[in-house]
Amino acid sequence: MSQDLLVERLFEALVNGDRPVARGIVQETLSKGAAPSALLTDLFWPAHEHIEKLNRSDQMTGVAYHLSTRLLRMLVDQAAARLDAGTPRGDSVFCACGPSQGEELAAQMACDLLESSGFEVSFTGGGVPADEVLAVVQDRQPTYLLLFASAASDLPDIRRIIDTMKEIGACAKTKVVVGGGVFNRADGLAEEIGANLWAYSPHDLVDLLTLPPEEIPAPSQRVVQPPRQQVRKTRAAA
């Protein structure tokens, strides 16, 4: 079975809240030799993006959205437990995101993949005030501050964090990385807002941050890439 059909099957199970079928699809994927990380990059992320797209365009009922995001979070948690711990790289990531379920879920996938790639990761989840994020960044001085899967409503706080970091100069070695969400939909926004780096998916984020420093491109040098797998148009209502 092709990967896009597998993703579509998972999407249908998610919006219907069908836990046994969703777990069965995961087991089927693993039984074919897929690595646990591939569950996140090739199965869960495409399904998540399709769910978020339909929800933004009001093509999904509230019940379907809640069923799908909560079930997908369960699957992501289980997949994360299967990931191998990567060889420590000596780089640390402090991650925050917006308050919505979708943003938290996307950021969680990104953090799981980064940790399995050897990064030291701390993840606040969503809804933490910008001044508290700044205080932690100043205290810990992480290699990267990751603000992933943000909605348009998150932009004022993200801009304030970036501007304040530059003004006070207390985190000169910390690079701000943004990704997913509105940054994928608004060309040039990452650079305009002052971010150092931009990634369009968790898989792309890992690829980006594991490059040698001299090879990491600026946001202006990157273009939005299509999802690794694309869910075909399907019925969104539960």
Residue frames as a rotation matrix with the C-alpha (Angstrom) as fourth column:
MET 1
0.577 0.816 0.000 0.00
0.816 -0.577 0.000 0.00
0.000 0.000 -1.000 0.00
SER 2
-0.088 -0.616 0.783 1.34
0.526 -0.696 -0.488 3.45
0.846 0.369 0.386 -0.92
GLN 3
-0.756 -0.337 -0.561 2.27
0.651 -0.297 -0.699 5.85
0.069 -0.893 0.444 1.87
ASP 4
-0.867 0.456 0.202 -0.35
-0.435 -0.889 0.143 8.45
0.245 0.036 0.969 0.94
LEU 5
0.022 0.900 -0.435 -3.12
-0.251 0.426 0.869 5.83
0.968 0.090 0.235 1.24
LEU 6
-0.195 -0.175 -0.965 -1.76
0.802 0.539 -0.259 4.80
0.565 -0.824 0.035 4.63
VAL 7
-0.978 -0.162 -0.129 -1.84
0.206 -0.829 -0.519 8.41
-0.023 -0.535 0.845 5.79
GLU 8
-0.513 0.856 0.072 -5.40
-0.603 -0.419 0.679 8.74
0.611 0.305 0.731 4.51
ARG 9
0.089 0.518 -0.851 -6.44
0.308 0.798 0.518 5.66
0.947 -0.308 -0.089 6.44
LEU 10
-0.561 -0.362 -0.744 -4.90
0.811 -0.060 -0.582 7.09
0.166 -0.930 0.328 9.57
PHE 11
-0.955 0.230 0.186 -6.60
-0.232 -0.973 0.010 10.43
0.184 -0.034 0.982 9.01
GLU 12
-0.142 0.968 -0.206 -10.01
-0.407 0.133 0.904 8.74
0.902 0.212 0.375 8.74
ALA 13
0.036 0.097 -0.995 -9.36
0.708 0.700 0.094 6.74
0.706 -0.707 -0.044 11.91
LEU 14
-0.835 -0.449 -0.320 -8.30
0.543 -0.572 -0.615 9.88
0.093 -0.687 0.721 13.76
VAL 15
-0.799 0.543 0.259 -11.31
-0.486 -0.836 0.254 12.03
0.354 0.077 0.932 12.87
ASN 16
0.199 0.884 -0.423 -13.60
-0.310 0.466 0.829 9.16
0.930 -0.034 0.367 13.86
GLY 17
0.088 -0.237 0.967 -11.72
-0.992 -0.106 0.064 8.57
0.087 -0.966 -0.245 17.12
ASP 18
0.903 0.266 -0.337 -11.17
-0.290 0.957 -0.023 4.93
0.316 0.119 0.941 16.15
ARG 19
0.371 -0.801 0.470 -8.39
-0.877 -0.134 0.462 3.97
-0.307 -0.584 -0.752 18.53
PRO 20
0.347 -0.270 0.898 -8.06
0.040 0.961 0.274 0.27
-0.937 -0.060 0.345 17.57
VAL 21
0.833 -0.022 0.553 -7.81
0.550 0.138 -0.824 1.08
-0.058 0.990 0.127 13.85
ALA 22
0.801 -0.564 0.201 -5.30
-0.498 -0.814 -0.300 3.88
0.333 0.140 -0.933 14.47
ARG 23
0.263 -0.716 0.647 -3.11
-0.713 0.307 0.630 1.60
-0.650 -0.627 -0.430 16.59
GLY 24
0.534 0.003 0.846 -3.41
0.345 0.912 -0.220 -1.10
-0.772 0.409 0.486 13.96
ILE 25
0.952 -0.198 0.235 -2.13
0.145 -0.386 -0.911 1.25
0.271 0.901 -0.339 11.25
VAL 26
0.489 -0.811 0.321 0.88
-0.872 -0.458 0.171 2.07
0.008 -0.363 -0.932 13.41
GLN 27
0.193 -0.397 0.897 1.62
-0.344 0.829 0.441 -1.60
-0.919 -0.394 0.023 13.98
GLU 28
0.804 0.149 0.575 1.19
0.452 0.474 -0.755 -2.32
-0.385 0.868 0.314 10.27
THR 29
0.860 -0.504 0.079 3.69
-0.344 -0.687 -0.640 0.42
0.377 0.523 -0.764 9.45
LEU 30
0.229 -0.801 0.553 6.23
-0.920 0.007 0.392 -0.87
-0.318 -0.598 -0.736 11.96
SER 31
0.424 -0.007 0.906 5.80
-0.037 0.999 0.025 -4.46
-0.905 -0.044 0.423 10.80
LYS 32
0.934 -0.076 0.349 6.93
0.355 0.098 -0.930 -3.38
0.036 0.992 0.119 7.33
GLY 33
0.151 -0.986 -0.077 10.24
0.981 0.159 -0.109 -2.24
0.120 -0.059 0.991 8.75
ALA 34
0.418 0.032 0.908 9.58
0.188 -0.981 -0.052 1.47
0.889 0.193 -0.416 9.26
ALA 35
-0.666 -0.672 -0.324 11.72
0.533 -0.126 -0.837 3.15
0.521 -0.730 0.442 11.89
PRO 36
-0.002 0.685 -0.729 9.86
0.965 -0.191 -0.181 4.75
-0.263 -0.703 -0.660 14.83
SER 37
-0.546 -0.246 -0.801 11.07
0.158 -0.969 0.190 8.16
-0.823 -0.023 0.568 13.63
ALA 38
-0.977 0.196 0.083 9.34
0.069 -0.074 0.995 7.52
0.201 0.978 0.059 10.28
LEU 39
-0.201 0.941 -0.272 6.03
0.975 0.218 0.034 7.26
0.091 -0.258 -0.962 12.13
LEU 40
0.069 0.191 -0.979 6.44
0.519 -0.845 -0.128 10.90
-0.852 -0.500 -0.157 13.11
THR 41
-0.587 -0.445 -0.676 7.82
-0.220 -0.716 0.662 12.24
-0.779 0.538 0.323 9.84
ASP 42
-0.960 0.082 -0.268 5.94
-0.247 0.208 0.946 10.20
0.133 0.975 -0.180 7.23
LEU 43
-0.483 0.823 -0.300 2.69
0.676 0.568 0.470 9.25
0.557 0.024 -0.830 8.95
PHE 44
0.015 0.531 -0.847 1.77
0.951 -0.270 -0.152 11.48
-0.309 -0.803 -0.509 11.89
TRP 45
-0.599 -0.303 -0.741 3.04
0.210 -0.953 0.219 14.80
-0.773 -0.024 0.634 10.54
PRO 46
-0.957 0.285 0.055 1.17
-0.013 -0.232 0.973 14.64
0.289 0.930 0.226 7.18
ALA 47
-0.200 0.929 -0.311 -2.02
0.808 0.336 0.484 13.60
0.554 -0.155 -0.818 8.98
HIS 48
-0.125 0.080 -0.989 -1.55
0.818 -0.556 -0.148 16.42
-0.562 -0.827 0.004 11.49
GLU 49
-0.889 -0.263 -0.374 -1.03
0.036 -0.856 0.516 19.02
-0.456 0.445 0.771 8.76
HIS 50
-0.732 0.673 0.102 -4.18
0.235 0.109 0.966 17.90
0.639 0.731 -0.238 6.96
ILE 51
-0.007 0.719 -0.695 -6.20
0.984 0.128 0.122 18.06
0.177 -0.683 -0.708 10.17
GLU 52
-0.340 -0.193 -0.920 -4.95
0.552 -0.833 -0.029 21.58
-0.761 -0.518 0.390 10.89
LYS 53
-0.999 -0.040 -0.022 -5.63
0.003 -0.539 0.842 22.75
-0.045 0.841 0.539 7.35
LEU 54
-0.410 0.912 -0.027 -9.21
0.507 0.252 0.824 21.52
0.758 0.324 -0.565 7.45
ASN 55
0.038 0.412 -0.910 -9.76
0.988 -0.150 -0.026 22.98
-0.148 -0.899 -0.413 10.91
ARG 56
-0.692 -0.366 -0.622 -8.47
0.314 -0.929 0.197 26.42
-0.650 -0.059 0.758 9.84
SER 57
-0.939 0.322 -0.122 -10.85
-0.252 -0.400 0.881 26.44
0.235 0.858 0.456 6.88
ASP 58
-0.407 0.818 0.407 -13.84
-0.752 -0.047 -0.657 25.34
-0.518 -0.574 0.634 9.01
GLN 59
-0.009 0.360 -0.933 -14.12
-0.807 0.549 0.219 22.08
0.591 0.755 0.285 7.08
MET 60
-0.554 -0.200 -0.808 -13.95
0.254 0.884 -0.393 19.96
0.793 -0.423 -0.439 10.23
THR 61
0.586 0.801 0.117 -16.41
0.052 -0.181 0.982 19.69
0.808 -0.570 -0.148 13.09
GLY 62
0.165 -0.490 0.856 -15.27
-0.903 -0.425 -0.069 20.52
0.397 -0.761 -0.512 16.60
VAL 63
0.726 0.154 0.670 -15.86
-0.487 0.803 0.343 16.93
-0.486 -0.575 0.658 17.64
ALA 64
0.913 -0.398 0.090 -13.73
0.345 0.636 -0.690 15.59
0.218 0.661 0.718 14.79
TYR 65
0.333 -0.830 0.448 -10.91
-0.320 -0.546 -0.774 18.00
0.887 0.114 -0.448 15.62
HIS 66
0.206 -0.227 0.952 -10.84
-0.978 -0.058 0.198 17.07
0.010 -0.972 -0.234 19.29
LEU 67
0.887 0.137 0.441 -11.08
-0.171 0.985 0.038 13.35
-0.429 -0.109 0.896 18.58
SER 68
0.826 -0.559 0.077 -8.27
0.306 0.329 -0.893 13.49
0.474 0.761 0.443 16.03
THR 69
0.221 -0.806 0.548 -5.82
-0.511 -0.575 -0.639 15.65
0.831 -0.139 -0.539 17.97
ARG 70
0.318 -0.078 0.945 -6.21
-0.927 0.184 0.327 13.73
-0.199 -0.980 -0.014 21.21
LEU 71
0.917 0.020 0.399 -5.87
0.034 0.991 -0.128 10.36
-0.398 0.131 0.908 19.53
LEU 72
0.691 -0.709 0.143 -2.88
0.178 -0.025 -0.984 11.55
0.701 0.705 0.109 17.52
ARG 73
0.235 -0.605 0.761 -1.22
-0.860 -0.494 -0.127 12.83
0.453 -0.625 -0.636 20.70
MET 74
0.643 0.046 0.764 -1.58
-0.530 0.747 0.402 9.37
-0.552 -0.663 0.505 22.21
LEU 75
0.923 -0.288 0.254 0.07
0.384 0.697 -0.606 7.81
-0.003 0.657 0.754 19.16
VAL 76
0.486 -0.773 0.408 2.89
-0.233 -0.564 -0.792 10.38
0.842 0.290 -0.455 19.20
ASP 77
0.362 -0.318 0.876 3.55
-0.931 -0.082 0.355 9.66
-0.041 -0.944 -0.326 22.89
GLN 78
0.775 -0.011 0.632 3.75
-0.109 0.983 0.151 5.94
-0.622 -0.185 0.760 22.19
ALA 79
0.837 -0.492 0.240 6.02
0.377 0.200 -0.905 6.43
0.397 0.847 0.353 19.18
ALA 80
0.475 -0.676 0.563 8.34
-0.638 -0.705 -0.309 8.70
0.607 -0.213 -0.766 21.17
ALA 81
0.547 -0.234 0.804 8.90
-0.673 0.448 0.588 5.89
-0.498 -0.863 0.087 23.67
ARG 82
0.836 -0.207 0.509 10.26
0.394 0.871 -0.293 3.77
-0.382 0.445 0.810 20.79
LEU 83
0.833 -0.529 0.162 12.82
-0.190 -0.548 -0.814 6.34
0.519 0.648 -0.557 19.65
ASP 84
0.361 -0.809 -0.463 16.46
0.889 0.449 -0.092 5.62
0.282 -0.379 0.881 20.39
ALA 85
0.795 -0.210 -0.569 18.40
0.165 -0.828 0.536 8.18
-0.584 -0.520 -0.624 22.37
GLY 86
0.850 -0.470 0.237 20.78
0.181 -0.163 -0.970 9.93
0.494 0.868 -0.054 20.03
THR 87
0.007 -0.932 -0.362 24.47
0.977 0.083 -0.195 10.46
0.212 -0.352 0.911 20.67
PRO 88
0.555 0.254 -0.792 24.75
0.565 -0.814 0.136 13.75
-0.610 -0.523 -0.595 22.61
ARG 89
0.416 -0.332 0.847 25.71
0.778 -0.351 -0.520 16.64
0.470 0.875 0.113 20.34
GLY 90
-0.532 -0.596 -0.601 26.40
0.828 -0.514 -0.223 19.23
-0.176 -0.616 0.768 23.01
ASP 91
-0.860 0.325 0.395 23.62
-0.098 -0.862 0.497 21.51
0.502 0.389 0.773 21.72
SER 92
-0.715 0.639 -0.283 20.57
0.519 0.214 -0.828 22.44
-0.469 -0.739 -0.484 23.79
VAL 93
-0.681 0.610 0.405 17.07
0.175 -0.402 0.899 23.43
0.711 0.683 0.167 22.64
PHE 94
-0.765 0.578 -0.284 14.45
0.228 -0.169 -0.959 25.26
-0.602 -0.798 -0.002 24.67
CYS 95
-0.827 0.493 0.269 11.07
0.322 0.024 0.946 25.02
0.461 0.870 -0.178 22.94
ALA 96
-0.582 0.757 -0.298 7.85
0.060 -0.325 -0.944 26.94
-0.811 -0.568 0.143 23.44
CYS 97
-0.835 0.376 0.402 4.74
0.472 0.111 0.875 27.16
0.284 0.920 -0.271 21.28
GLY 98
-0.598 0.707 0.378 1.30
-0.599 -0.707 0.377 28.67
0.533 -0.001 0.846 21.05
PRO 99
-0.602 0.352 0.717 -1.61
-0.692 0.219 -0.688 27.55
-0.399 -0.910 0.112 23.24
SER 100
0.324 0.845 -0.425 -3.64
-0.945 0.305 -0.114 25.51
0.034 0.439 0.898 20.75
GLN 101
0.595 -0.019 0.803 -3.76
-0.233 0.953 0.195 21.72
-0.769 -0.303 0.563 20.75
GLY 102
0.948 -0.182 0.261 -2.40
0.312 0.367 -0.876 21.59
0.064 0.912 0.404 17.21
GLU 103
0.537 -0.786 0.305 0.59
-0.556 -0.602 -0.573 23.79
0.634 0.139 -0.760 18.00
GLU 104
0.259 -0.418 0.871 1.50
-0.883 0.263 0.389 21.74
-0.391 -0.870 -0.301 21.05
LEU 105
0.742 0.100 0.662 1.24
0.041 0.980 -0.193 18.50
-0.669 0.170 0.724 19.12
ALA 106
0.884 -0.437 0.168 3.42
0.161 -0.053 -0.986 19.73
0.440 0.898 0.023 16.27
ALA 107
0.338 -0.785 0.518 6.03
-0.807 -0.525 -0.269 21.14
0.483 -0.327 -0.812 18.64
GLN 108
0.457 -0.127 0.880 6.05
-0.626 0.657 0.420 17.89
-0.632 -0.743 0.221 20.60
MET 109
0.918 -0.126 0.376 6.85
0.334 0.757 -0.562 15.92
-0.214 0.641 0.737 17.43
ALA 110
0.645 -0.711 0.280 9.68
-0.185 -0.500 -0.846 18.33
0.742 0.494 -0.454 16.67
CYS 111
0.269 -0.537 0.799 11.10
-0.960 -0.218 0.176 17.99
0.080 -0.815 -0.574 20.18
ASP 112
0.712 0.038 0.701 10.89
-0.241 0.951 0.194 14.19
-0.659 -0.307 0.686 20.13
LEU 113
0.885 -0.377 0.273 12.85
0.421 0.398 -0.815 14.03
0.199 0.836 0.511 16.88
LEU 114
0.469 -0.742 0.478 15.44
-0.501 -0.670 -0.548 16.54
0.727 0.017 -0.686 18.07
GLU 115
0.401 -0.292 0.868 16.00
-0.858 0.213 0.468 14.61
-0.322 -0.932 -0.165 21.29
SER 116
0.782 -0.076 0.619 16.44
0.148 0.987 -0.065 11.35
-0.606 0.142 0.783 19.38
SER 117
0.768 -0.538 0.348 19.01
0.351 -0.101 -0.931 13.16
0.536 0.837 0.111 17.23
GLY 118
-0.029 -0.876 -0.481 21.20
0.909 0.177 -0.378 14.00
0.416 -0.448 0.791 20.23
PHE 119
-0.351 -0.036 0.936 19.95
-0.095 -0.993 -0.074 17.43
0.932 -0.114 0.345 21.26
GLU 120
-0.791 0.171 -0.587 19.27
0.609 0.125 -0.783 18.26
-0.061 -0.977 -0.203 24.89
VAL 121
-0.540 0.693 0.478 15.64
0.149 -0.480 0.864 19.38
0.828 0.538 0.156 24.74
SER 122
-0.786 0.469 -0.402 13.32
0.395 -0.119 -0.911 21.17
-0.475 -0.875 -0.092 27.17
PHE 123
-0.682 0.635 0.363 9.70
0.315 -0.193 0.929 21.76
0.661 0.748 -0.068 26.09
THR 124
-0.947 0.311 0.079 7.31
-0.239 -0.516 -0.823 24.06
-0.215 -0.798 0.563 27.95
GLY 125
-0.326 0.897 0.299 4.22
0.914 0.380 -0.141 23.26
-0.240 0.228 -0.944 25.93
GLY 126
-0.326 0.273 0.905 1.86
0.596 -0.684 0.421 26.06
0.733 0.677 0.060 24.98
GLY 127
0.578 0.778 0.246 0.60
0.396 -0.531 0.749 29.19
0.713 -0.336 -0.616 26.64
VAL 128
0.163 -0.583 -0.796 3.67
0.957 -0.102 0.270 30.17
-0.239 -0.806 0.541 28.67
PRO 129
0.908 0.224 -0.355 3.95
0.180 -0.972 -0.153 33.99
-0.379 0.075 -0.922 28.93
ALA 130
0.720 -0.630 0.291 6.64
0.271 -0.131 -0.954 35.57
0.639 0.765 0.076 26.76
ASP 131
0.394 -0.607 0.690 8.41
-0.767 -0.631 -0.118 37.18
0.507 -0.483 -0.714 29.73
GLU 132
0.597 -0.167 0.785 8.75
-0.522 0.662 0.538 33.78
-0.609 -0.730 0.308 31.42
VAL 133
0.876 -0.325 0.357 10.18
0.481 0.640 -0.599 32.26
-0.034 0.696 0.717 28.23
LEU 134
0.563 -0.675 0.477 12.69
-0.154 -0.653 -0.742 35.12
0.812 0.345 -0.472 28.10
ALA 135
0.491 -0.361 0.793 13.66
-0.871 -0.193 0.452 34.61
-0.010 -0.912 -0.409 31.74
VAL 136
0.750 -0.192 0.633 14.40
0.007 0.959 0.282 30.92
-0.661 -0.207 0.721 31.18
VAL 137
0.799 -0.465 0.381 16.37
0.492 0.141 -0.859 31.62
0.346 0.874 0.342 28.00
GLN 138
0.489 -0.635 0.599 18.49
-0.535 -0.760 -0.369 34.21
0.689 -0.140 -0.711 29.80
ASP 139
0.503 -0.255 0.826 19.11
-0.781 0.275 0.560 31.80
-0.370 -0.927 -0.061 32.66
ARG 140
0.617 -0.168 0.769 19.89
0.131 0.985 0.110 28.67
-0.776 0.033 0.630 30.60
GLN 141
0.030 -0.602 -0.798 21.46
-0.783 -0.510 0.355 30.22
-0.621 0.614 -0.487 27.50
PRO 142
0.415 0.163 0.895 20.35
0.220 0.936 -0.273 27.38
-0.883 0.311 0.353 25.18
THR 143
-0.712 -0.651 0.264 21.95
0.360 -0.015 0.933 26.89
-0.603 0.759 0.245 21.78
TYR 144
-0.811 0.517 0.273 18.53
0.174 -0.232 0.957 27.29
0.558 0.824 0.098 20.18
LEU 145
-0.611 0.791 -0.034 15.23
-0.228 -0.217 -0.949 28.84
-0.758 -0.572 0.313 21.23
LEU 146
-0.940 0.306 0.151 12.63
0.283 0.451 0.846 26.97
0.191 0.838 -0.511 19.18
LEU 147
-0.464 0.858 -0.221 9.22
-0.414 -0.430 -0.802 28.60
-0.783 -0.281 0.555 18.62
PHE 148
-0.997 -0.073 0.024 7.45
-0.025 0.604 0.797 25.97
-0.072 0.794 -0.604 16.54
ALA 149
-0.563 0.818 0.116 4.07
0.727 0.424 0.541 25.69
0.393 0.388 -0.833 14.83
SER 150
-0.759 0.191 -0.622 2.81
0.315 -0.728 -0.609 29.16
-0.569 -0.658 0.493 15.61
ALA 151
0.187 0.885 0.427 -0.53
0.976 -0.120 -0.180 30.72
-0.108 0.450 -0.886 14.73
ALA 152
-0.096 -0.175 0.980 -0.84
0.511 -0.854 -0.103 34.31
0.855 0.490 0.171 13.51
SER 153
0.794 0.498 0.348 -2.07
-0.040 -0.528 0.848 35.30
0.606 -0.688 -0.399 16.97
ASP 154
0.712 -0.594 -0.374 1.28
0.649 0.354 0.673 34.22
-0.267 -0.722 0.638 18.44
LEU 155
0.278 -0.687 0.671 3.32
0.773 -0.255 -0.581 36.62
0.570 0.680 0.461 16.30
PRO 156
0.616 -0.078 0.784 3.28
-0.290 -0.948 0.134 39.67
0.732 -0.310 -0.607 18.65
ASP 157
0.876 -0.294 0.383 4.77
-0.326 0.225 0.918 37.62
-0.356 -0.929 0.102 21.50
ILE 158
0.583 -0.697 0.418 7.33
0.776 0.631 -0.031 35.97
-0.242 0.342 0.908 19.21
ARG 159
0.372 -0.424 0.826 8.39
0.445 -0.700 -0.559 39.37
0.815 0.575 -0.072 17.88
ARG 160
0.768 -0.046 0.638 8.63
-0.507 -0.653 0.563 40.72
0.391 -0.756 -0.525 21.42
ILE 161
0.837 -0.490 0.242 10.82
0.176 0.661 0.729 37.80
-0.517 -0.568 0.640 22.49
ILE 162
0.374 -0.719 0.586 13.16
0.920 0.207 -0.333 38.25
0.119 0.664 0.738 19.54
ASP 163
0.448 -0.168 0.878 13.33
0.139 -0.957 -0.254 42.03
0.883 0.236 -0.405 19.86
THR 164
0.891 -0.074 0.449 14.00
-0.449 -0.299 0.842 41.85
0.072 -0.951 -0.300 23.60
MET 165
0.712 -0.667 0.220 16.75
0.543 0.721 0.430 39.26
-0.445 -0.187 0.876 23.15
LYS 166
0.215 -0.637 0.740 18.47
0.836 -0.272 -0.477 41.56
0.505 0.721 0.474 20.67
GLU 167
0.585 0.082 0.807 18.01
-0.113 -0.977 0.181 44.68
0.803 -0.197 -0.563 22.79
ILE 168
0.878 -0.201 0.435 19.39
-0.455 -0.065 0.888 43.29
-0.150 -0.977 -0.149 26.04
GLY 169
0.300 -0.817 -0.492 22.12
-0.693 0.168 -0.701 41.24
0.656 0.551 -0.516 24.36
ALA 170
0.034 -0.266 0.963 22.01
-0.941 0.317 0.120 38.68
-0.337 -0.910 -0.239 27.17
CYS 171
0.419 0.173 0.892 21.56
0.011 0.981 -0.196 35.67
-0.908 0.092 0.409 24.88
ALA 172
0.195 -0.382 -0.903 23.99
-0.845 -0.533 0.043 36.51
-0.497 0.755 -0.427 22.11
LYS 173
-0.799 -0.594 -0.097 24.84
-0.569 0.693 0.442 32.87
-0.195 0.408 -0.892 21.42
THR 174
-0.406 0.744 0.530 21.22
0.260 0.650 -0.714 31.66
-0.876 -0.153 -0.458 21.34
LYS 175
-0.977 0.133 -0.166 19.74
-0.194 -0.247 0.949 31.33
0.085 0.960 0.267 17.86
VAL 176
-0.284 0.951 0.119 15.98
-0.488 -0.036 -0.872 31.74
-0.825 -0.306 0.474 17.45
VAL 177
-1.000 0.017 -0.013 14.38
0.000 0.595 0.804 29.06
0.022 0.804 -0.594 15.29
VAL 178
-0.230 0.973 -0.018 10.78
-0.697 -0.178 -0.695 29.29
-0.679 -0.147 0.719 14.09
GLY 179
-0.972 -0.163 -0.172 8.86
-0.237 0.664 0.709 26.70
-0.001 0.729 -0.684 12.18
GLY 180
-0.652 0.754 0.073 5.59
0.758 0.647 0.083 25.37
0.015 0.109 -0.994 10.90
GLY 181
0.008 0.806 -0.592 2.28
0.752 -0.395 -0.528 27.15
-0.659 -0.441 -0.609 11.21
VAL 182
0.833 0.427 -0.353 2.00
0.176 -0.808 -0.563 30.69
-0.525 0.407 -0.748 9.90
PHE 183
0.037 -0.908 -0.418 5.67
-0.503 -0.378 0.777 30.75
-0.863 0.181 -0.471 8.87
ASN 184
-0.631 -0.197 0.750 4.91
0.426 0.720 0.548 28.14
-0.648 0.665 -0.371 6.20
ARG 185
0.200 0.856 0.476 2.00
0.940 -0.032 -0.338 30.16
-0.274 0.516 -0.812 4.89
ALA 186
0.961 0.093 -0.261 3.61
0.056 -0.988 -0.145 33.62
-0.272 0.124 -0.954 4.82
ASP 187
0.508 -0.802 0.315 6.66
0.786 0.281 -0.551 33.83
0.353 0.527 0.773 2.60
GLY 188
-0.184 -0.735 0.652 9.48
0.291 -0.674 -0.679 35.85
0.939 0.065 0.338 4.16
LEU 189
0.713 0.566 0.413 7.82
-0.190 -0.411 0.892 36.15
0.675 -0.714 -0.185 7.56
ALA 190
0.735 -0.469 -0.490 10.57
0.678 0.521 0.518 34.34
0.013 -0.713 0.701 9.48
GLU 191
-0.324 -0.905 0.276 13.21
0.895 -0.388 -0.222 36.78
0.308 0.175 0.935 8.25
GLU 192
-0.069 0.377 0.923 10.94
0.089 -0.920 0.383 39.79
0.994 0.108 0.030 8.72
ILE 193
0.863 0.501 0.073 10.28
-0.047 -0.065 0.997 38.89
0.504 -0.863 -0.032 12.34
GLY 194
0.360 -0.830 0.427 14.00
-0.887 -0.446 -0.120 38.53
0.290 -0.335 -0.896 13.03
ALA 195
0.860 -0.037 0.509 14.41
-0.202 0.892 0.405 34.77
-0.468 -0.451 0.760 13.40
ASN 196
-0.124 -0.982 -0.141 17.82
-0.750 0.000 0.662 33.26
-0.650 0.187 -0.737 12.74
LEU 197
-0.976 -0.209 -0.054 16.48
-0.202 0.798 0.568 30.02
-0.076 0.566 -0.821 11.26
TRP 198
-0.050 0.998 -0.048 13.26
-0.916 -0.065 -0.396 28.62
-0.398 0.025 0.917 9.85
ALA 199
-0.978 -0.171 0.116 12.07
-0.123 0.933 0.338 25.05
-0.166 0.316 -0.934 9.28
TYR 200
-0.429 0.865 -0.261 8.84
-0.821 -0.253 0.512 23.94
0.377 0.434 0.818 7.64
SER 201
0.647 0.615 -0.451 8.41
-0.347 0.764 0.544 20.56
0.679 -0.196 0.708 9.39
PRO 202
0.770 -0.377 0.514 9.92
-0.453 0.245 0.857 18.51
-0.449 -0.893 0.018 12.25
HIS 203
0.650 -0.542 0.533 11.89
0.668 0.741 -0.061 16.43
-0.362 0.396 0.844 9.74
ASP 204
0.520 -0.434 0.736 13.24
0.440 -0.602 -0.666 19.58
0.732 0.670 -0.123 8.08
LEU 205
0.807 -0.187 0.560 14.09
-0.527 -0.656 0.540 21.02
0.267 -0.731 -0.628 11.49
VAL 206
0.709 -0.566 0.421 16.30
0.054 0.638 0.768 18.06
-0.703 -0.522 0.483 12.37
ASP 207
0.501 -0.517 0.694 17.94
0.864 0.250 -0.438 18.18
0.053 0.819 0.572 8.93
LEU 208
0.656 -0.180 0.733 18.59
0.087 -0.947 -0.309 21.91
0.750 0.267 -0.605 9.37
LEU 209
0.762 -0.295 0.577 20.01
-0.644 -0.445 0.623 21.85
0.073 -0.846 -0.529 12.89
THR 210
0.661 -0.563 0.496 22.28
0.198 0.768 0.609 18.87
-0.724 -0.304 0.619 12.23
LEU 211
0.779 -0.438 0.448 24.04
0.419 -0.167 -0.892 20.65
0.466 0.883 0.054 9.37
PRO 212
-0.270 -0.893 -0.360 27.52
0.962 -0.239 -0.128 22.05
0.029 -0.381 0.924 10.02
PRO 213
0.133 0.388 -0.912 27.04
0.561 -0.788 -0.254 25.66
-0.817 -0.478 -0.323 11.25
GLU 214
-0.598 -0.459 -0.657 28.64
-0.213 -0.699 0.682 27.11
-0.773 0.548 0.321 8.14
GLU 215
-0.964 0.237 0.118 26.13
0.203 0.374 0.905 25.28
0.170 0.897 -0.408 5.92
ILE 216
-0.298 0.906 -0.301 22.96
0.826 0.087 -0.557 26.37
-0.478 -0.415 -0.774 7.70
PRO 217
-0.546 0.095 0.832 21.03
0.635 -0.601 0.485 28.71
0.546 0.794 0.268 5.36
ALA 218
-0.946 0.284 -0.154 19.39
-0.134 -0.779 -0.612 31.94
-0.294 -0.558 0.776 6.44
PRO 219
-0.195 0.960 0.199 15.57
0.287 0.250 -0.925 32.11
-0.938 -0.124 -0.325 6.36
SER 220
0.299 0.326 -0.897 15.67
-0.622 -0.645 -0.443 34.13
-0.723 0.691 0.010 3.13
GLN 221
-0.540 -0.612 -0.578 17.50
-0.839 0.342 0.422 31.29
-0.061 0.713 -0.699 1.38
ARG 222
-0.881 0.263 0.393 14.83
0.157 0.947 -0.281 28.73
-0.446 -0.186 -0.875 2.11
VAL 223
-0.573 0.768 -0.288 11.58
-0.706 -0.283 0.649 27.97
0.417 0.575 0.704 0.29
VAL 224
0.020 0.679 0.734 8.47
-0.820 0.432 -0.376 26.16
-0.572 -0.594 0.565 1.47
GLN 225
-0.879 -0.314 -0.359 8.66
-0.459 0.765 0.453 22.51
0.132 0.563 -0.816 0.55
PRO 226
0.113 0.947 -0.300 5.67
-0.678 0.294 0.673 20.21
0.726 0.128 0.676 0.01
PRO 227
0.428 0.080 0.900 4.84
-0.816 0.463 0.347 17.70
-0.389 -0.883 0.264 2.76
ARG 228
-0.674 -0.726 0.137 6.77
-0.627 0.660 0.413 14.45
-0.391 0.193 -0.900 2.58
GLN 229
-0.814 0.537 0.221 3.45
0.580 0.734 0.354 12.72
0.028 0.416 -0.909 1.95
GLN 230
-0.835 0.550 0.035 0.22
-0.542 -0.831 0.125 14.40
0.098 0.085 0.992 0.94
VAL 231
-0.604 0.726 0.330 -3.16
0.274 0.578 -0.769 13.26
-0.749 -0.373 -0.548 2.23
ARG 232
-0.835 0.382 0.397 -5.66
0.382 -0.117 0.917 13.09
0.396 0.917 -0.048 -0.58
LYS 233
-0.634 0.665 0.394 -8.89
-0.702 -0.709 0.065 15.05
0.323 -0.235 0.917 -0.29
THR 234
-0.673 0.421 -0.607 -11.26
0.466 0.880 0.093 13.18
0.574 -0.220 -0.789 1.98
ARG 235
0.331 0.904 0.271 -14.35
0.222 -0.354 0.909 13.77
0.917 -0.240 -0.318 4.06
ALA 236
-0.624 -0.683 0.380 -13.58
-0.127 -0.391 -0.912 15.79
0.771 -0.617 0.157 7.18
ALA 237
0.009 0.697 0.717 -16.77
-0.904 -0.300 0.304 15.48
0.427 -0.651 0.628 9.23
ALA 238
-0.913 -0.296 0.280 -16.92
-0.400 0.785 -0.473 12.79
-0.080 -0.543 -0.836 11.89
